[in-house]
Amino acid sequence: MKLPARRYWPWGVVLLGVLAFAVLILTRPRQEAPPIRPKVWLVRAIAVHPRKLRPVLTLYGEVQTSRSMRAAAPGSSRVVEVPVKEGEAVEAGQLLVRLDSRDFQSKVVQAQADVDELAAQLRLERQTHAGNQEALEHETALLDLNRAAVARMEKLRRRNLAAQATLDQARMDLERQALAVTARRLEVEQHAARLAQVEARLMRAKAALTMTEVALERSQVSALFPGVVADLPVAPGDYVQANQELISVYPREQLEVRAKIPAPHQTEVFKALNRRDLLPAWGESLGTRFDLNLRRLAGEAEAGGVDALFELEGKEEKLRPGLPATVHLNLPPRPHAVAVPYSALYGSDRIYRIESGKLEAVQVTRLGDYRLPGGRTWLLVQSPAIDAGDLILTTHLPNVATGLPVKPQVVALPEGE
């Protein structure tokens, strides 16, 4: 049976449509792809001119005092009077703390009595020595007489003119007198030793008397210099023990700042001090600005650096020991140095120069801060690869790399830079 031809017409129409679509695709005009242009970053830059500049080293330290007065109780006593308060300014000679003087006056009287007693013993010893010397002369004379008597008795006894008992008695008297002379001579010879003993005891008694008199004097604490009361741990009525701290005072005009100089700058500062170069500095604390002078370095150093001691010029009423302070130390000038904003630094030792519209990395050495006339702080760096007139990138880019195309906008340097 033969199928009708019109049943295949729809499939023929679909096939013709597909062929027509394919012909249109293959014969369409081709459009050239637009060229891919790299992104050019619009950045800011400054033109630098290397020259000799003085870097500023920023340090963080603490206000302290090089001299202070710490008074302690000379003995056990009760506090009678405290006419000052903590933080109060005092003048030289002003009474600060007074203890009960009766606790010390009795000890002075006792020590004085010991001195008087030993002085009397010393006089007695000297008088006794004089008597012993005179008695020794008499005892020696009696000994000679006894020897002569024994000699006569022996002659009489040989002639049977004296009894044996009389001779024995004469010899006993001689031995007894010889013993008396020996004892008296020993007394005379021991005088020097006895005298030294009494004199030593007298010296100790006088020293004890002096100590008690000093303790009595120190029972009233007075300021040795104009200063400020730093610490006052006692009050009237308190009972204090010996060597317990009563008050602490520091001089108003002898404050200094202790700050640690990092190890990389330690040798430079040490050499400058040995050359007696002036390294000006200034500090700030609690909004107060003050001038400083670097006087000396600490006697001991640590791995992180060495402490520097800065002396204040003049006096600052607001400063107190223990306050934190920021110190800005001007280091010796360094040649071929340039100042750049902190935004120009990448990592710890890299900045970028703009050459022919592209970035080029430059390794630098950080020298410290640089104070601009307006008060802002830039970074001072040094590199032999930097020449006069080089454009340095100051815009901090997130994906910076050598060869990155940029369009620089040159910014004028601050006045005085």
GUVOVEX-815153 format. One line per 4 residues: number of its first residue (from 0); for each residue y, x, z of C-alpha. Coordinates in steps of 0.1 Angstrom, whole numbers, plus 2048, in hexadecimal, padded with zeros to 3 digits. Layout:
// GUVOVEX-815153
NUM> Y X Z | ...
// end
This chain:
// GUVOVEX-815153
0> 800 800 800 | 822 80F 7F6 | 83F 80F 811 | 862 805 806
4> 87A 822 7FF | 897 812 814 | 885 81A 834 | 88E 840 830
8> 8B2 83A 829 | 8BF 83E 84D | 8AD 860 850 | 8BD 86B 830
12> 8E0 862 83C | 8DA 875 85D | 8CE 894 84A | 8EC 893 833
16> 904 891 851 | 8F3 8AF 861 | 8F6 8C3 841 | 91B 8B9 83D
20> 923 8C4 861 | 911 8E5 85B | 925 8EB 83C | 946 8E4 84D
24> 93D 8FC 86A | 934 918 852 | 952 913 83C | 96D 910 857
28> 989 92A 857 | 985 946 871 | 9A2 94D 889 | 9A8 971 895
32> 9A4 975 8BC | 9C5 97E 8CD | 9C6 9A3 8DA | 9BF 9A7 900
36> 9DD 9B7 911 | 9D9 9C7 934 | 9EE 9B9 950 | A0D 9CC 958
40> A17 9CB 97D | A3C 9C8 985 | A42 9E0 9A1 | A5E 9F2 9B4
44> A63 A17 9B4 | A7B A31 9C1 | A85 A52 9B2 | A7F A6F 9CA
48> A8F A91 9CD | A7B AA9 9E4 | A91 ABD 9FC | A91 ACB A1F
52> A8F AAE A38 | A89 AAB A5D | A6B A95 A66 | A6C A7E A84
56> A4D A7C A9A | A4A A5B AAD | A39 A5F ACF | A30 A47 AEA
60> A34 A52 B0E | A3F A49 B31 | A5E A4E B46 | A57 A64 B64
64> A6A A7A B7D | A66 AA0 B80 | A70 A9F BA4 | A6A A86 BC0
68> A6D A84 BE6 | A4E A76 BF8 | A53 A74 C1D | A35 A70 C34
72> A33 A69 C59 | A33 A89 C6E | A1D A78 C88 | A11 A57 C95
76> A2F A41 C9D | A3F A1F C98 | A59 A18 C7C | A79 A0E C8D
80> A92 A0B C70 | A91 A09 C4A | AB5 A05 C3E | AAC A07 C18
84> A98 9F2 BFF | A82 9FB BE2 | A95 A01 BC2 | AB6 A07 BD5
88> ACC A25 BCC | AD1 A3D BEA | AE8 A5B BF0 | AE0 A7D BFD
92> ADD A7D C23 | AD9 A57 C25 | AC0 A4B C40 | AA1 A3C C30
96> A87 A37 C4B | A89 A3D C71 | A6B A40 C88 | A6A A3C CAE
100> A77 A5E CBA | A67 A59 CDC | A45 A5F CCC | A50 A82 CC3
104> A69 A8C CE0 | A4C A8C CFA | A39 AA5 CE4 | A58 ABA CE2
108> A5C ABB D08 | A37 AC4 D0C | A39 AE0 CF2 | A58 AED D03
112> A46 AEE D24 | A2A B01 D15 | A43 B1B D08 | A54 B1E D29
116> A33 B23 D3B | A27 B3E D24 | A49 B4F D25 | A46 B50 D4B
120> A23 B5E D48 | A30 B79 D31 | A4B B83 D4B | A31 B83 D67
124> A1A B99 D53 | A35 BB3 D4D | A3F BB2 D72 | A1A BB6 D7C
128> A17 BD3 D64 | A34 BE5 D74 | A25 BDF D96 | A03 BED D8B
132> A13 C0C D7D | A25 C13 D9E | A05 C0B DB2 | 9F1 C22 D9C
136> A07 C3F DA5 | A02 C37 DCA | 9DD C32 DC6 | 9DA C53 DB4
140> 9ED C65 DD0 | 9D6 C56 DEA | 9B8 C61 DD5 | 9C5 C85 DD6
144> 9C9 C83 DFC | 9A6 C76 DFF | 999 C93 DEB | 9AB CAB E01
148> 99E C9A E20 | 97A C9D E13 | 97F CC2 E0B | 98B CC9 E2F
152> 96F CB5 E3E | 956 CC9 E2A | 965 CEA E37 | 964 CDE E5A
156> 940 CD1 E56 | 935 CF3 E4A | 944 D02 E6A | 934 CE7 E7E
160> 956 CDC E89 | 953 CB8 E7C | 938 C9E E7E | 923 C94 E5F
164> 92E C70 E65 | 952 C7A E61 | 94B C8B E41 | 938 C6E E33
168> 955 C57 E3C | 96E C6D E2B | 958 C6D E0B | 955 C47 E0D
172> 97B C44 E0F | 97E C5B DF0 | 966 C46 DDB | 977 C26 DE6
176> 999 C34 DDC | 98B C41 DBB | 97E C1E DB4 | 9A0 C0F DBC
180> 9B2 C28 DA5 | 999 C1F D89 | 99F BFA D8D | 9C5 BFF D8E
184> 9C4 C15 D6F | 9B0 BFA D5D | 9CA BE0 D66 | 9E5 BF7 D57
188> 9D1 BFE D38 | 9C9 BD8 D32 | 9ED BCF D34 | 9F2 BD2 D0E
192> 9D5 BBB D07 | 9E0 BA1 D21 | A04 BA3 D14 | 9F8 B9D CF0
196> 9E4 B7F CFB | A01 B6F D0C | A19 B77 CF0 | A01 B67 CD7
200> 9FE B48 CEC | A23 B47 CEE | A27 B4A CC9 | A0F B2D CC4
204> A22 B19 CDD | A43 B20 CCC | A33 B16 CAB | A27 AF6 CBA
208> A4A AF0 CC8 | A59 AF5 CA6 | A40 ADD C96 | A48 AC2 CB0
212> A6E AC8 CAB | A69 AC5 C85 | A54 AA5 C8A | A70 A97 CA0
216> A89 AA0 C84 | A73 A90 C69 | A70 A70 C7D | A91 A68 C6C
220> A8D A6A C47 | AAD A70 C33 | AB2 A73 C0D | AB3 A97 C01
224> AC5 A8E BE1 | AD5 A70 BD0 | AB9 A5A BC2 | AA7 A39 BC1
228> A8D A2C BD9 | A6C A2B BC5 | A54 A1F BDF | A58 A12 C03
232> A36 A09 C12 | A42 A04 C36 | A58 9EC C48 | A67 9EB C6B
236> A4C 9E6 C86 | A30 9F6 C72 | A1B A10 C85 | A14 A2E C6E
240> 9FC A4B C71 | A03 A6F C6B | A08 A78 C47 | A0B A54 C3C
244> A25 A50 C21 | A45 A40 C2C | A5B A40 C0D | A5E A4F BEA
248> A80 A57 BD9 | A87 A66 BB7 | AA8 A75 BAA | ABC A5F B92
252> AC5 A7D B7C | AA4 A8E B78 | A8F A75 B64 | A7A A81 B47
256> A63 A72 B2D | A3F A7F B28 | A30 A78 B06 | A12 A87 AF4
260> A18 A9B AD5 | 9FA A97 ABD | 9E5 AB6 AB6 | 9F0 ABA A91
264> A14 ABF A9C | A0D AD2 ABC | A10 AF5 AAC | A30 AED A9A
268> A41 AE1 ABA | A34 AFE ACE | A42 B17 AB5 | A63 B05 AB4
272> A66 B08 ADA | A5D B2D AD9 | A79 B32 AC0 | A90 B1E AD7
276> A97 B06 ABA | AA9 AE6 AC4 | A93 AC8 ABE | AA9 AAA AC4
280> A99 A8A ACF | AA1 A67 ADB | A8E A4C AEC | A8F A27 AF3
284> A81 A12 B0F | A88 9EE B18 | AA2 9ED AFC | AB5 A0B B0A
288> ABB A29 AF3 | ABF A4B B03 | AC1 A6F AF7 | AA6 A88 B00
292> AA0 AAE AFF | A7E ABD AFB | A7C AD6 B18 | A58 AE1 B1B
296> A34 AD9 B14 | A1A AD1 B2E | A05 AED B3C | 9E4 ADD B31
300> 9DB ACE B0F | 9C1 AB5 B04 | 9AD AB1 AE4 | 9C6 A96 AD8
304> 9E5 AAC ADE | 9FC AB8 AF9 | A15 AA6 B0F | A3A AAD B09
308> A54 AA9 B24 | A76 A9C B19 | A94 A9E B2F | AAE A82 B2E
312> AD2 A8A B26 | AE7 A79 B40 | ADA A5D B55 | ACD A3B B4D
316> ACF A21 B69 | AB6 A0A B58 | A9A A24 B56 | A7F A26 B70
320> A60 A3C B73 | A42 A2C B64 | A54 A1A B48 | A46 A1E B24
324> A5C A31 B0C | A5D A38 AE7 | A68 A5B ADE | A75 A65 ABB
328> A73 A8B AB8 | A84 A9D A9C | A6D AB8 A8F | A78 AD8 A7D
332> A83 AD2 A59 | A68 AD4 A3F | A6E ADF A1B | A65 ACA 9FC
336> A62 AAA A0F | A69 A86 A03 | A6E A66 A16 | A5C A47 A0A
340> A57 A24 A18 | A37 A1E A2B | A2D A06 A10 | A2A A24 9F8
344> A0D A33 A0C | 9E9 A2B A03 | 9CE A36 A1B | 9DB A53 A30
348> 9E5 A6C A16 | 9EB A5D 9F4 | A09 A4F 9E1 | A0D A45 9BC
352> A25 A53 9A3 | A2E A3F 984 | A2A A54 964 | A2F A44 942
356> A2A A21 950 | A0A A29 962 | A01 A32 985 | 9F6 A55 98F
360> 9E8 A5D 9B2 | 9F8 A7A 9C5 | 9EA A8A 9E5 | A04 A8F A00
364> A07 A9D A23 | A16 A86 A3D | A32 A98 A50 | A3E A7B A67
368> A58 A60 A67 | A7A A62 A57 | A98 A50 A66 | AAF A41 A4C
372> AD4 A3E A54 | AD1 A18 A57 | AB7 A1B A72 | A98 A14 A5D
376> A7A A2B A5E | A69 A39 A3F | A4C A51 A3C | A52 A76 A34
380> A38 A86 A1E | A34 AA7 A0C | A21 AB1 9EC | A26 ACD 9D3
384> A1D AB4 9B7 | A3D AA0 9BD | A5B AAB 9A7 | A7F AA0 9A8
388> A84 A7F 997 | A60 A72 99A | A5D A4D 99D | A48 A44 9BC
392> A38 A22 9BF | A45 A0E 9DD | A34 9EC 9D7 | A13 9EB 9E9
396> 9F9 9DE 9CF | 9D7 9D1 9DA | 9C2 9E1 9BE | 9D5 A01 9B7
400> 9C5 A1C 9A2 | 9CF A39 98C | 9D7 A2D 969 | 9E2 A0A 973
404> 9FF 9FF 95C | A1E 9F5 96E | A42 9ED 966 | A58 9FD 980
408> A78 9F0 98E | A8B A0E 99C | A9B A07 9BE | AB9 A1B 9CA
412> AB2 A31 9E8 | AC4 A27 A09 | AE5 A37 A0F | AE2 A5A A1D
416> ABE A60 A11
// end
